[in-house]
């Protein structure tokens, strides 16, 4: 297979991070599907490794965390019996942390929505922070043990528990109506004015808009969980370093002091080692 030149690589990645499907990118760029998937894998691995090494010793003050649902291979109810219970078939969750001030995403992870995944995610987040933070999560109970285990008492932690009118948090086409929010102090002394999950929930929308694999009611979902994880890693290296935040007028990485300029996609590919 001939290696794509840098310009063509950048075209493919630009299309990916703007929410295009693999088949659409194939039609737009003339690059074969298997070549696109190979580039997705190479860039995804490099993006995850680069952010793992770079997003360290962060001076964040206010962190919000959440989980976003998607499915891989098939919806949970349609997964064949021989594949049920195996990760990567059915429900898959992406755990995300965001700094409310800089909008930087310091930690993200693809996994299940269970205690083990919560511990891995929160341990990773804690390892990246240089200072005591105020952290807000939703009412998911697995956060309690995970956050205590990772931070001990060196955190100001609160839960924002939302009550919905419907029996499920989301209906088929739109979110259920939120009827009330309860702030619950769990640890330390969180500032009530900053007990919020608004920024991380808005980041969930950015994910669904920027990755075709997260678009609801389409057949663009991931067929392999590895490709799903690669797409998430590419999304966040682009979001953190290349995409100018509309409110900040700079990228999150610039606002956090990690870099001093906006990266082009070509620069991103070079910096992560592609």
Backbone as a ProteinNet text record, in pm:
[ID]
protein_1_A
[PRIMARY]
XXXXXXXXXXXXXXXXXXXXXXXXXXXXXXXXXXXXXXXXXXXXXXXXXXXXXXXXXXXXXXXXXXXXXXXXXXXXXXXXXXXXXXXXXXXXXXXXXXXXXXXXXXXXXXXXXXXXXXXXXXXXXXXXXXXXXXXXXXXXXXXXXXXXXXXXXXXXXXXXXXXXXXXXXXXXXXXXXXXXXXXXXXXXXXXXXXXXXXXXXXXXXXXXXXXXXXXXXXXXXXXXXXXXXXXXXXXXXXXXXXXXXXXXXXXXXXXXXXXXXXXXXXXXXXXXXX
[TERTIARY]
84.4	0	87.4	62.1	136.1	94.9	192	162.2	105.9	0.6	-58.8	37.8	39.6	120.3	52.1	125.4	76.2	-53.2	-62.3	-182.2	-304.9	-291.8	-404.9	-439.2	-338	-363.6	-445.6	-405.7	-475.5	-619.4	-641.6	-777.7	-866	-811.9	-888.2	-919.5	-819.8	-841.1	-936.5	-925	-1015.9	-1159.9	-1180	-1315.4	-1365.4	-1276.7	-1315.6	-1360	-1282.8	-1313.6	-1429.1	-1475.9	-1594.3	-1719.5	-1710.3	-1829.8	-1868.1	-1776	-1806.9	-1785.5	-1861.1	-1846.8	-1729.9	-1687.3	-1576.8	-1611.1	-1731.7	-1771.6	-1777.5	-1825	-1830	-1689.7	-1596.4	-1458.3	-1397.2	-1429.2	-1381.1	-1427.8	-1552.9	-1606.3	-1546.9	-1526.5	-1477.5	-1330.8	-1250.1	-1104.5	-1046.9	-1123.6	-1071	-978.4	-967.6	-883.3	-965.5	-907.4	-978.6	-1017.2	-1126.8	-1178.7	-1073.8	-1004.4	-907.2	-787.6	-753.5	-645.9	-690.4	-814.9	-870.1	-869.2	-910.5	-913.7	-773.2	-677	-537.4	-487.2	-520.4	-480.6	-551.8	-679.4	-753.8	-682.4	-639.1	-569.1	-436.7	-355.6	-223.3	-233.4	-323.1	-337.5	-403.1	-499.7	-566.6	-471.1	-385.6	-286.7	-189.3	-141.2	-46.1	-110.4	-237.6	-308.5	-328.2	-366.7	-385.3	-252.9	-146.7	-15.4	35.6	18.8	68.5	-2.5	-134.4	-208.7	-179.4	-156.5	-120.4	10.2	105.6	235.2	231	150.3	154.7	62.5	-54	-152.5	-122.9	-16.5	29.6	56.6	51.9	83.2	-4.7	-131.6	-225.3	-275.9	-284.8	-326.6	-475.7	-555.9	-700.9	-757	-868.4	-931.5	-1071.7	-1146.7	-1285.4	-1304.8	-1329.7	-1343.8	-1487.5	-1539.3	-1669.9	-1651.3	-1719.8	-1707.3	-1845	-1846.5	-1972.9	-1941.2	-2044.2	-2031.3	-2132.2	-2092.1	-2181	-2197.1	-2320.3	-2352.4	-2343.6	-2300.5	-2312.9	-2306.4	-2335.2	-2322.8	-2225.8	-2166.4	-2072.5	-2121.1	-2104.4	-2143.2	-2294.5	-2370.1	-2516.4	-2570.3	-2696.1	-2758	-2762.8	-2761.9	-2753.2	-2857.9	-2978.1	-3085.8	-3067.4	-2984.7	-2964.4	-2832.2	-2754.3	-2625.7	-2651.7	-2587.7	-2605.7	-2567.2	-2631.3	-2611.7	-2466.3	-2393.3	-2254.3	-2162.1	-2208.6	-2125.9	-2171.8	-2286.1	-2337.3	-2241.1	-2222.6	-2132.3	-1988.4	-1956.4	-1820	-1807.8	-1707	-1689.5	-1665.5	-1731.3	-1719	-1836.4	-1932.8	-2054.8	-2173.1	-2243.4	-2354.3	-2313.8	-2363.2	-2341.2	-2193.2	-2145.9	-2010.2	-2021	-1948.7	-1957.1	-1822.3	-1828.2	-1708.2	-1711.1	-1612	-1598.8	-1515.8	-1561.5	-1497.4	-1486	-1370.3	-1351.2	-1316.5	-1369.8	-1340.5	-1310.3	-1215.5	-1182.9	-1280.4	-1358.3	-1461.6	-1405.3	-1282.4	-1223.2	-1160	-1075.5	-1001.7	-1070.1	-1170.4	-1242.4	-1151.5	-1035	-946.2	-1007.6	-993.8	-1032.3	-904.2	-875.5	-749.8	-753	-873.7	-883.5	-1012.1	-1002.2	-1117.4	-1089.2	-1193.2	-1174.7	-1297.4	-1276.9	-1385.1	-1393.5	-1512.6	-1527.3	-1672.4	-1695.6	-1830.5	-1873.7	-1999	-2047	-2058.5	-1941.1	-1938.1	-1828.5	-1816.2	-1722.1	-1577.9	-1544.9	-1406.8	-1366	-1452.2	-1421.2	-1412.6	-1500.4	-1496.3	-1364	-1314.3	-1185.5	-1070.4	-1068.1	-959.7	-962.1	-1080.3	-1096.2	-1055.8	-1106.6	-1077.6	-932.2	-874.8	-731.5	-647.3	-683.6	-609.7	-623.8	-746.4	-768.3	-685.1	-686.7	-613.1	-463.1	-410.1	-266.6	-222.2	-315.2	-281.9	-292	-344.7	-372.6	-263	-224.3	-116	-167.6	-296	-350.1	-481	-525.5	-656.6	-764.3	-865.9	-969.9	-1107.8	-1201.2	-1343	-1396.6	-1459.8	-1508.9	-1658.7	-1728.2	-1871.8	-1901.1	-1982.4	-2029.1	-2181	-2239.5	-2382.1	-2402.3	-2521	-2551.9	-2510.8	-2428.6	-2385.9	-2304.1	-2348.8	-2291.7	-2149.1	-2110.2	-1974.9	-1867.6	-1904.8	-1806.8	-1760.6	-1847.3	-1816.9	-1690.4	-1685.3	-1568.4	-1447.5	-1470.6	-1359.1	-1289.5	-1366.1	-1308.1	-1240.5	-1301.7	-1237.1	-1106.6	-1105.1	-984.3	-872.6	-906.9	-805.6	-755.2	-845.9	-810.4	-801	-856.6	-863.7	-951.2	-900.2	-976.1	-928.3	-834.2	-776.2	-856.9	-987.3	-1073.5	-1199.7	-1256.4	-1387.5	-1485.2	-1566.7	-1647.1	-1796	-1873.1	-2018.7	-2082.5	-2202	-2284	-2398.3	-2432.3	-2551.4	-2649.4	-2752.9	-2848.8	-2972.1	-2998.8	-3110.5	-3226.9	-3346.5	-3469.8	-3540.8	-3583.4	-3646	-3793.1	-3868.9	-4012.9	-4044.4	-3967.5	-3990.8	-3921.5	-3954.8	-3895.9	-3751.2	-3715	-3579.2	-3520.4	-3387.4	-3323.4	-3339.8	-3344.8	-3358.2	-3465.2	-3545.2	-3642.6	-3580.3	-3657.7	-3599.8	-3540.3	-3608.7	-3565.1	-3512.6	-3539.8	-3495.6	-3481.6	-3401.9	-3386	-3517.9	-3536.3	-3651.8	-3639.7	-3751.4	-3753.9	-3696.2	-3597.6	-3539.3	-3629.2	-3684	-3779.3	-3713.8	-3597.4	-3530.6	-3384.2	-3302.3	-3160.9	-3130.4	-3061.8	-3023.4	-2871.8	-2813.6	-2670.1	-2642.1	-2550.6	-2518.7	-2369.5	-2330	-2189	-2147.6	-2038.6	-1992	-1863.2	-1772.5	-1640.6	-1583.6	-1513.5	-1451.9	-1554.6	-1519.2	-1605	-1622.2	-1697	-1718.9	-1799.4	-1760.5	-1831.2	-1965.2	-2078.2	-2208.9	-2227.4	-2160.8	-2175.7	-2115.9	-2027.5	-1959	-1993.4	-2099.5	-2147.9	-2233.7	-2174.9	-2241.1	-2181.2	-2264.1	-2215.6	-2247.6	-2275.3	-2318.6	-2211.9	-2086.4	-1981.2	-1954.4	-1952.4	-1926.5	-2044.8	-2166.6	-2282.6	-2280.8	-2235.5	-2220.3	-2110.7	-2008	-1903.5	-1958.5	-2056.7	-2122.2	-2185.6	-2245.9	-2303.5	-2194.9	-2082.4	-1970.9	-1924.3	-1919.3	-1880.8	-1978.9	-2106.4	-2205.8	-2205.9	-2173	-2167.9	-2040	-1931	-1799.1	-1756.5	-1827.3	-1793.1	-1916.8	-1907.9	-2021.8	-2063.4	-1968.3	-1995	-2089.8	-2105.6	-2193.3	-2329.4	-2351.2	-2476.9	-2589.4	-2697.8	-2808.7	-2888.8	-2953.6	-3048.9	-2988.1	-2863	-2798.1	-2725.7	-2669	-2587.3	-2438.5	-2405.3	-2265.7	-2192.6	-2258.2	-2196.3	-2075.5	-1986.4	-1865.9	-1902.1	-1834.3	-1852.2	-1746.9	-1633.6	-1527.9	-1495.9	-1483.5	-1461.3	-1324.3	-1226.9	-1094.7	-1104.9	-1178.6	-1195.3	-1271.9	-1364.7	-1439.5	-1343.9	-1253	-1156.6	-1058.6	-1017	-926.5	-993.3	-1119.7	-1192.2	-1204.1	-1226.5	-1236.7	-1103	-993.5	-861	-829	-862.6	-838.3	-925.6	-1050.4	-1140.4	-1081.7	-1027.3	-981.4	-846.7	-758.4	-634.7	-666.8	-762.1	-804.2	-877.5	-966.7	-1042.6	-949.6	-855.7	-768.5	-667.7	-615	-500.7	-531	-633.6	-657	-781.7	-880.2	-1010.9	-1023.1	-1043.6	-1059.4	-1195.8	-1195	-1319.7	-1390	-1517.7	-1590.7	-1589.8	-1595.9	-1596.9	-1456.8	-1360.6	-1224.4	-1147.7	-1182	-1111.8	-972.3	-939	-815.1	-851.1	-755	-781.4	-774.2	-837.9	-825.7	-681.2	-597.3	-457.2	-384.4	-416.9	-356.5	-403.8	-531.9	-586.8	-525.5	-493.2	-433.7	-282.8	-222.3	-78.7	6	-53.5	21.3	93.2	32.9	95.2	64.4	137	116.8	60.1	15.7	-39.4	-140.3	-222.2	-320.6	-250.5	-278.8	-221.3	-307.8	-244.4	-313.8	-317.6	-396.1	-400.8	-267.4	-202	-68.5	29.4	23	110.2	75.8	-52.2	-93.9	-36.2	-45.3	6.3	155.8	228.7	373.5	405.4	334.1	364.1	335.6	235	203.8	284.6	363.5	455.6	409	321.8	275.3	360.4
-120.6	0	124.9	214	339.5	427.5	493.7	581.2	712.4	760.2	887.5	1000.9	1102.9	1220.3	1301	1395.2	1469.6	1546.2	1604.5	1680.6	1591.4	1473.2	1381.7	1326.4	1299.2	1256	1360.8	1487.1	1596	1608.8	1588	1593.4	1486.2	1366.2	1256.1	1283.7	1325.6	1351.9	1470	1572.8	1686.6	1643.1	1554.2	1503.7	1420.5	1341	1258.7	1344.3	1447.5	1527	1623.8	1634.7	1715.6	1630.5	1502.7	1421.3	1344.4	1326.6	1251.2	1101.7	1022.1	877.3	831.7	706.8	650.5	648	603.9	597.7	735.8	835.1	971.5	1025	996.4	1041	973.1	847.3	775.1	844.4	885.6	954.8	1094.6	1163.7	1301.2	1310.5	1218.2	1229.3	1132.9	1028.3	927.4	827.3	834.5	740.9	615.9	499.3	373.7	356.2	284.6	261.9	200.8	97	29.7	119.5	210.4	306.1	406.9	449.6	541.3	475.1	349.3	277.7	256.3	231.7	218.4	350.6	461.6	592.9	622.4	586.8	603.7	533.3	411.3	334.8	400.3	433.5	490.5	623.1	710.7	842	827.6	737.1	716.4	671.4	575.1	527	637.8	711	819.6	932.6	963.7	1070.6	1034.7	909.9	866.3	869.3	821.8	818.5	959.1	1049.7	1186.3	1255.8	1243.7	1309.6	1246.7	1116	1049.7	1106.2	1135.8	1188.2	1337.2	1411.8	1557.4	1618.3	1562.3	1622.3	1578.7	1635.1	1602.8	1731.2	1720.2	1832.9	1953.9	1928.9	2033.7	2110.7	2241.7	2327.9	2361.4	2261.3	2279.8	2307.2	2377.1	2409.8	2350.7	2348.5	2302.1	2198.3	2075.5	1964.7	1912.9	1883.7	1818.8	1686.6	1581.6	1450	1396.5	1312.5	1254.4	1132.7	1056.7	941.6	959.5	924.8	934.8	795.8	760.4	626.8	620.8	508.1	471.6	319.5	262.7	118	85.5	-32.7	-82.2	-218.7	-244.4	-370.9	-379.4	-367.4	-371.4	-315.3	-274.2	-233.2	-352.2	-322.1	-426.1	-535.9	-497.7	-597.5	-685.9	-642.1	-718.1	-794.3	-788.5	-858.7	-1009.3	-1086.8	-1232.4	-1292.9	-1402.2	-1462.7	-1498.8	-1541.9	-1581.9	-1463.2	-1341.5	-1222.8	-1140.8	-1173.5	-1097.5	-1107.3	-996.1	-992.4	-966	-960.6	-931.9	-782.2	-717.7	-574.2	-549.3	-446.2	-412	-459.1	-523.9	-567.9	-515.7	-418.5	-357	-224.4	-197.5	-68.3	-43.7	75.2	120.5	265.6	298.6	432.5	503.7	633.4	716.6	807.8	793.1	874.6	997.6	1114	1240.1	1331.2	1396.3	1502.2	1630.7	1742.8	1871.1	1974.8	2061.2	2173	2286.1	2326.6	2426.3	2562.2	2592.7	2722.4	2725.5	2628.2	2629.5	2548.1	2467.7	2376	2263.6	2248.2	2137.5	2005.7	1902	1766.3	1692.1	1678.8	1617	1465.1	1407.5	1262	1215	1103.6	1040.5	891.6	812	667.6	600.6	496	413	287.4	256.9	139.7	108.3	32.1	4.1	110.8	108.6	201.9	126.3	94.1	14.8	65.8	2.5	48.5	36.1	-70.2	-88.9	21.7	52.3	160.1	294.1	317.2	442.5	457.7	350	356.4	386.4	319.2	342.9	487.4	536	672.4	776.7	764.8	864.2	856.9	736.8	725.3	797.5	780.7	848	999.2	1047	1190.4	1245.3	1177.4	1224.6	1233.5	1141.6	1139.7	1258.4	1328.2	1439.2	1576.1	1582.3	1710.5	1746.4	1873.1	1919.4	1985.2	2022.5	2097.8	2035.6	2077	2036.4	2094.9	2015.9	2060.8	2047.1	2122.9	2099.2	2014.4	1903.8	1810.5	1790.7	1791.9	1765	1649.6	1555.6	1445.3	1440.1	1352.4	1325.8	1230.6	1175.5	1093.9	948.4	911.1	772.6	730.2	626.9	591.4	537.5	482.5	425.9	533.6	660.2	768.2	779.1	746.6	771	699.6	569.1	492.1	524.9	547.3	575.9	706.4	809.3	940.1	938	870.1	858.2	781.2	675.1	595.9	670.8	757.5	829.3	954.7	1026.6	1157.5	1157.4	1055.1	1059.4	1175.5	1253.4	1371.3	1499.4	1488.2	1606.4	1649.5	1671.8	1713.9	1775.1	1866.7	1922.5	1865.1	1772.1	1692.4	1705.4	1725.2	1731.7	1655.9	1604.6	1542.7	1635.8	1638.3	1710.4	1604.3	1582.4	1474.9	1532.5	1486.8	1538.4	1439.8	1494.2	1415.1	1444.9	1338.8	1351.9	1314.5	1376.4	1351.2	1212.3	1162.8	1030.9	925	798.8	689.4	663	707	693.5	832.5	840.9	971.3	1027.6	939.2	986.7	906.6	974.2	908.3	886.1	837.5	798.2	916.2	1028.7	1139	1260	1271.7	1390.2	1356.8	1435	1409.8	1428.1	1348.9	1367.7	1501.4	1551.8	1681.8	1668.7	1752.9	1756.8	1842.1	1782.8	1854.2	1917.3	1865.1	1924	1881.7	1963.6	1933	1948.4	1851	1855.9	1850.9	1952.1	1953.4	1882.9	1787.6	1710.7	1716.4	1779.6	1783.3	1645.5	1594.6	1461.2	1467.2	1555.9	1558.3	1699.2	1741.1	1872.7	1984	2097.6	2215.7	2275	2207.2	2260.2	2389.6	2482.6	2609.3	2583.7	2613.4	2586.7	2654.2	2767.1	2840.1	2763.7	2669	2596.3	2447.2	2410.1	2271.8	2261.9	2207.9	2207.7	2098.5	2046.1	1954.8	2010.3	2138.5	2199.4	2190.2	2215.9	2216.6	2076.6	1977.3	1842.1	1787.7	1827.7	1786.1	1853.1	1977	2043	1974.6	1924	1850.2	1721.1	1660.8	1542.8	1576.1	1693.8	1736	1754.9	1813.6	1831	1695.6	1594.9	1461.6	1406.7	1420.3	1365.3	1440.5	1568.2	1646.6	1621.6	1585.6	1578.1	1438	1337.2	1198.8	1127.7	1083	1014.8	892	830.5	709.2	733.1	858.4	891.2	945.3	958.5	1014.1	913.6	956.4	866.8	834.2	717.3	676.4	675	632.1	613.1	478.3	438.6	317.3	351.8	472.3	515.1	468.4	390.5	345.7	256.2	244.9	163.4	15.4	-57	-202.4	-273	-202.6	-255.2	-152.2	-199.8	-107.9	-40.8	-108.5	-46.8	79.7	73.3	190.9	300.8	260.5	356.4	434.9	362.5	427.1	515.2	470.9	552.8	685.7	678.7	800.1	897.6	845.9	931.6	1000.8	927.3	985.7	1095.8	1072.1	1173.7	1295.8	1272.1	1383.9	1474.2	1414.9	1497.9	1564.1	1503.4	1575.8	1694	1677.9	1789.9	1895	1851.8	1945.5	2025.8	1958	2026.2	2120.5	2082.5	2154.5	2231.1	2193.1	2253.6	2341.5	2310.3	2373.8	2495.4	2611.8	2734.6	2734.2	2747.9	2749.8	2883.4	2878.3	2999.7	3105.6	3063.3	3158.3	3205.9	3114	3148.1	3224.2	3200.9	3258.4	3200.1	3097.9	3021.8	2874.8	2786.7	2645.1	2616.8	2510	2474.7	2455.4	2395.2	2374.8	2507.3	2607.1	2739.2	2803	2793.9	2852.5	2786.3	2657.7	2585.3	2602.7	2672.9	2697.7	2581.5	2487.2	2371.6	2404.4	2490.2	2535.9	2683.7	2749.3	2893.9	2930.5	2831.5	2862.4	2755.2	2792.1	2698.9	2602.1	2474.4	2374.5	2356.2	2345.6	2295.8	2142.9	2080.1	1933.8	1875.5	1940.4	1893.8	1901.4	2011.8	2027.4	1922.1	1895.8	1794	1656.6	1620.9	1491.7	1481.2	1590.3	1589.2	1579.7	1655.7	1660.7	1528.1	1456.5	1329.6	1213.1	1241.5	1141.4	1060.4	1118.6	1049.3	1090.8
0	0	0	-88.7	-93.2	24.7	84.1	197	147	213.9	176.3	206.1	120	151.1	261.1	318	433.7	402.5	284.6	248.4	246.6	187.3	179.6	318.3	401.1	538.3	613.8	597.2	666.2	616.8	487.6	434.2	497.2	509.2	567.2	714	791.2	934.1	952.9	869.5	879	857.4	761.2	736.2	853.1	912.7	1028.1	1145.7	1179.1	1298.1	1276	1151.8	1123.3	1107.3	1147.3	1156.5	1032.5	939.5	818.3	839.3	768.1	776.1	689.9	711.2	634.1	485.5	451.2	311.2	248.2	324	272.3	245.9	336	317.8	195.7	176	58.7	-69.6	-71.8	-190.6	-205.8	-94.9	-99	-139.6	-90.4	-107.8	-210.5	-244.4	-335.1	-268.8	-136.1	-60.8	-29	-45.8	-24.6	122	143.9	279.2	371.1	325.5	411	442.9	351.2	378.1	483.9	475.7	576.9	713.7	719.8	846.9	902.7	813.8	859.2	916.7	850.8	901.5	1033.3	1044.1	1168.4	1283.8	1259.9	1363.5	1400.1	1301.3	1328.6	1403.2	1355.4	1419.2	1556.2	1567.9	1696.3	1804.6	1772.9	1870.3	1907.2	1806.5	1831.9	1912.2	1883	1954.5	2100.8	2127.3	2265.6	2341.6	2277.9	2343.1	2370	2272.7	2290	2406.4	2411.3	2519	2653.9	2655.2	2779.7	2834.2	2746.1	2789.1	2819.3	2746.4	2751.3	2856.3	2873	2964.2	3107.5	3161.9	3297	3375.1	3508.3	3596.7	3564	3542.5	3501.7	3622.8	3608	3718.3	3707	3686.1	3678.3	3818.2	3822.7	3950.6	3962.6	3852.1	3855.3	3744.9	3784.6	3691.4	3693.2	3575.5	3562.5	3488.8	3533	3470.4	3433.4	3329.2	3283.9	3197.9	3162.6	3073.9	2959.8	2840	2724.4	2662.1	2629.2	2578.7	2426.7	2378.4	2237.9	2231.1	2118.3	2104.9	1992.5	2001.9	1902	1854.1	1726.1	1660.9	1643	1752.4	1746.2	1876.7	1875.7	2000.9	2095.9	2224.3	2326.4	2306.1	2273.1	2258.6	2135.5	2039.6	1916.2	1912.2	2018.7	2021.3	2025	1937.8	1938.6	2073.3	2108.6	2240.4	2267.1	2162.2	2183	2209.6	2180.8	2202.4	2322.2	2379.9	2493.7	2611.8	2679.9	2794.7	2760.6	2630.9	2588.2	2555.9	2612	2586.6	2438	2386.5	2245.5	2163.5	2228.2	2160.5	2241.5	2185.5	2257.9	2319.5	2439.7	2504.7	2533.5	2494.7	2525.1	2571.6	2676	2734.7	2722.1	2696.6	2694.2	2816.1	2901.1	3022.8	2989.1	3030.2	2992.9	3114.2	3127.4	3226.5	3152.7	3198.9	3135.7	3242.9	3214.3	3301.5	3269.5	3367.8	3344.2	3304.1	3342.1	3311.2	3171.8	3141.6	3014	2905.2	2942.8	2852.5	2801	2862.4	2827.8	2874.1	2792.2	2833.1	2871.1	3001	3043.5	3043.6	3049.2	3057.6	2990.2	2917.5	2854.8	2845.1	2838.9	2837.1	2779.4	2701.7	2651.1	2735.4	2787.7	2873.4	2901	3005.6	3053	3152	3189.5	3291.2	3424.3	3479.1	3601.5	3693.9	3810	3911.5	3864.9	3794	3747	3650.8	3553.6	3459.1	3529.6	3627.3	3702.9	3775.7	3836	3908.6	3813.6	3700.3	3604.2	3555.7	3522.6	3471.2	3575	3695.9	3799.7	3843.3	3850.4	3882.2	3777.7	3650.8	3544.3	3556.4	3582.4	3599.1	3713.8	3827.3	3944.9	3917.5	3837.7	3809.9	3724.9	3664	3573.2	3640.1	3760.7	3825	3924.1	3921.7	4009	4136.1	4140.4	4253.1	4299	4414	4464.5	4373.5	4344.1	4253	4316.4	4261.4	4288.5	4174.2	4207.4	4106.8	4122.2	4008.3	4006.8	3913.9	3960.8	3877.3	3882.4	3800.5	3813.7	3932.3	3944.2	4061.3	4051.9	3954.4	3939	4061.7	4130.3	4260.4	4251.8	4135.3	4126.5	4139.5	4121.3	4138.7	4283.6	4378	4518.9	4562.9	4543.3	4583.7	4497.7	4366.8	4276.2	4314.2	4345.6	4377.9	4514.6	4610.3	4741.2	4730.7	4649.1	4633.5	4564.2	4468.4	4390.4	4460.6	4528	4584.5	4736.9	4801.8	4946.8	4991.1	5085.7	5131	5064	4969.8	4906.4	4784.1	4803.6	4693.3	4750.2	4672.9	4704.9	4602.4	4647.7	4554.9	4585.6	4478.2	4491.1	4375.5	4400.9	4297.2	4260.8	4132.9	4086.9	4039	4117.2	4091.4	4024.7	3901.7	3823.8	3825.5	3833.9	3828.5	3697.8	3629.7	3499	3504.5	3415.6	3412.5	3361.3	3265.2	3207.8	3292.4	3268	3343.2	3301.2	3177.1	3129	3110.8	3121.6	3107.8	2967.6	2867.6	2731.1	2658.9	2582.4	2498.6	2361.1	2265.3	2137.1	2061.6	2060.1	1975.3	2051.2	2177.9	2251.2	2399.1	2471.5	2614.5	2689.2	2794.9	2881.8	2954.5	3001.8	3068.6	3208.8	3238.9	3373.4	3462.8	3568	3653.3	3775.8	3817.6	3933.1	3937.3	4004.6	4026.9	4175.4	4230.2	4370.4	4381.9	4445.6	4471.3	4603.4	4601.2	4720.3	4746.9	4857.2	4894.8	4943.9	4888.3	4924.7	5006.2	4969.5	5031.7	5023.8	5126.3	5124	5130.6	5069.1	5074.8	4934.5	4848.9	4713.2	4714.8	4630.4	4617.2	4547.7	4612.7	4551.6	4416.2	4396.1	4269.4	4152.2	4180.9	4073.5	4071.8	4139.9	4132	4006.1	3901.7	3770.5	3682.9	3593	3488.5	3349.4	3341.5	3215	3106.6	3143.4	3041.4	2987.2	3075.4	3027.4	2948.7	2983.3	2905	2767.5	2762	2631.5	2550.7	2618.3	2548.5	2487.9	2553	2495.2	2360.6	2350.5	2222.5	2118.1	2157.9	2064.9	2011	2097.4	2053	1949.8	1977.1	1883.9	1750.9	1753.7	1630.5	1551.8	1621.2	1558.2	1519.1	1567.1	1532.8	1480.6	1355.9	1295.7	1375.1	1442.5	1518.8	1635.1	1676.4	1789.2	1744.7	1615.4	1566.7	1588.1	1647.1	1675.9	1549.7	1552.5	1449.4	1309.6	1300.3	1170.5	1174.5	1062.2	1060.3	1060.7	1109.1	1115.1	1239	1325.5	1450.2	1422	1522.1	1507.5	1504.1	1417	1412.6	1497	1525.6	1610.3	1718.5	1841.2	1952.5	1941.9	1880.3	1863.4	1778.6	1667.8	1582.9	1655.7	1741.2	1822.5	1912.3	1978.1	2067.8	1990.3	1871.6	1790.6	1753.9	1715.2	1675.8	1792.6	1913.5	2032	2059.6	2048.5	2073.1	1972.2	1845.6	1742.6	1767.3	1804	1833.3	1940.4	2047.7	2158.7	2134.6	2057.9	2027.9	1936	1847.4	1762.5	1844.7	1932.5	2016.2	2106.7	2170.8	2267	2202.3	2085.1	2028.9	1899.7	1826.5	1694.2	1687.1	1765.3	1749.8	1840.7	1783.3	1861.3	1928.3	2060.7	2136	2114.3	2087.1	2048.4	2158.3	2284	2395	2430.4	2431.5	2472.3	2364.9	2237.6	2122.1	2101.7	2177.6	2160.2	2178.9	2158.5	2183.1	2333.4	2380.5	2522.6	2567.4	2482.9	2520.3	2537.7	2456.2	2472.5	2601.9	2630.8	2753.4	2877.3	2866.9	2979.4	2986.8	2890.6	2892.5	2844.9	2772.6	2724.1	2593.6	2512.5	2388.5	2371.7	2282	2265.2	2128.4	2052.2	1920.3	1879.5	1782.2	1728.6	1634.6	1649.1	1560.5	1436.4	1321.7	1204	1213.8	1130.7	1133.4	1088.6	991.2	950	1067.7	1143.6	1260.4	1365.2	1384.2	1479.6	1443.8	1316.8	1273.8	1297.7	1269.9	1293.2	1442	1524.1	1667.7	1739.1	1693	1761.1	1704.3	1599.5	1551	1431.8	1351.3	1229.9	1111.4
[MASK]
++++++++++++++++++++++++++++++++++++++++++++++++++++++++++++++++++++++++++++++++++++++++++++++++++++++++++++++++++++++++++++++++++++++++++++++++++++++++++++++++++++++++++++++++++++++++++++++++++++++++++++++++++++++++++++++++++++++++++++++++++++++++++++++++++++++++++++++++++

